[in-house]
Amino acid sequence: MTSRSAIDQEIRDLIGKHGRITFAQFMQVCLYSPGGGFYASRAQTISAHFGTSSMAHPVFGALIARQLEEMWRILGEPPVFHVIEVGCGDGALAQSIVHACWRTAPRFAEALCYVAADYEPRRPQSADALVDWDNGTGVWMSKRPEAASAIQRVKSAGISAFRNIVGCILSNELIDNFPVHRFAIQDGRVKEIFITLSGDSFAEIVDEPSSPAIEERLANLGLALPEGYCGEVNLGLEDWTRQIATALDRGFVLTIDYGEHASELYAADSDRETLVCYRRHDAGSDPYQDVGEQDITCHVDFTTLMRLGERHGLATIGYARQREFLTNLGFASFVDALDAQGLSAARAALSRMAMNALVEPEDYGDLKVLAQAKALAPERALLGFGDAASSERR
């Protein structure tokens, strides 16, 4: 008899109890089950499976720090400016942002209260080495206790526990891990793809949707999907947006993730290409292999995210690719600074390569950045967006 993982068996037990489960249920167990889900059981080894912008180079956090400082100024420089980072992982982004603030914007740093929240918070690889990155040189500096005190680590799966936030709610590659429902167009109608067992193997069956919200979402987007098209719908965006709007009193939401406008996301040639799995840095498309041992992600529907935000009082004020966002924030100045630091050729090349990964399309450059605002109307585009702030909001 083949030995099965605890997660594999948990899913089989669910199917045995109900006959079938939705893909959202499958994804929820695979990623978040306390019995051995991908994120619950690999708290200290996530970097062995995939990378993020904050892992690539700390200049990512230094540039976001510039955007956050501008947000603070737009809000009138409040004495306490909260940044709530949801899905903080090992805190790498939190550390790079806070240390950059103390180095380049001490007045803002005094006001900054950074909350790093995660379903299963992980200690950074350099857990006790509170380091500072020196202006593009790649040199890690001495400890800064005052920076450490600005970061509060919180165990939280979402934002619902927070209230009266004045500042910014930040997420980086979070929403693409929300469980999704999968659908198929069959006989001209929207059907849902369920998971059951065929013998000893997982199998998909198509039936009437488990929720009318699936068909309503697609209808609201005005999509004309061809027969046989298969895709995903993230119903969790509704509750996520509601939580953010309730938690945020005044300020901004900054979302960085893989995704597109709905017109691109649900284009005919994107069929079956928006759900991606990662295991040991290898990308795949089969969620039914290595159950519980691989990450499962799905590209974000930014059109729906914007529309839901507008419905809950979150105005869209910027949308751009990450490479444009970072360029507008001064990415080139950090690259140029390498030549003036007296680094060895090898060390400068390594740092430049890591920094360029943030803007190269084949790495992280094509991630999307969405800025929303509540209870304020900035007089001009945020620094990170420039002319991109007026891009079409579909």
FENLINMO-V715908 format. One line per field, one symbol per residue. phi: phi as a letter, one per 40 degrees, with the letter a starting at -180 (. if undefined). psi: psi as a letter, one per 30 degrees, with the letter a starting at -180 (. if undefined). burial: + if it has 16 or more other ideal C-beta (glycine too) atoms within 10 Angstrom, else -. A space follows every 50 residues. Layout:
# FENLINMO-V715908
phi = ???
psi = ???
burial = ???
This chain:
# FENLINMO-V715908
phi = .ccbcccdcccccccccbgabccccdcdcdcbccchcdcccbdbbdccba bbdcccaccdccccdcccccddcccgfccbbcbbccgcgcgccdcccccc cccbacccdcccbbbbbadadbccdbdbccbbbcfgcgcccccbdccccc bbcbcacabcccafcbiacbabfbccbcdbcbbacbfgbcbbcbbbbbgb bcabbbacdcacccccdccccgcbccdgcbabbccccccdccccccccca ibbbbbaciacdcccbcdccdgbcbbbbafgccabbccbfcgbbcbbadc cccccccccdcbgbccbaaacdccdcccchdccccccdcbbgccdccccc ccccccdcbcdcbbccdbbbbbbbgabdcaccdcbfcccccdbc
psi = kkklleeeeeeeeeeeefellleeeeeeeeefkfggleeefheggeffel lleffekffeeeeeeeeeeeeeeefghlfkjkjjjkhfbggeeeeeeeee efefieeeeefkjkjjkleikkkleiegjjlkkihgfgkkalkjeeeeff kkkkjkfbfffklhkjbkkkkjheffgkklkklkjkhglklkjlkakjbg lklklkakkfkffeeeeeeffhkjklkfkkalkjffeeeeeeeeeeejek blkjkklkalleeeegleggkgffkkkkkhgkklgjfglhkfglkklkkk jfeeeeeeeefggjkkfkklleeeeeeffgeeeeeefefgfglleeeeee eeeeeffffkefcffglkkkklkkhljkflklefebfffglkj.
burial = ------++-++--++----++++++++++++++--+++++++---++-++ ++++++++++++++++++++++-++-----++++++++++++++++++++ +++-+--++-++++++++++++-+-----++++-++++-----+--+--+ +----+-++--+--+++++++++++++++++++++----++++++----- -+------++---++-++--+-+-+---+++++++++--++-+++-++-- ++++++++++++-+++----+--++++++-------+--+++++++++++ +++++++++--+-++++++++++++++++++--++--+----+----+-- ++-++++++---+++-++++++++---+--++++++-++-----
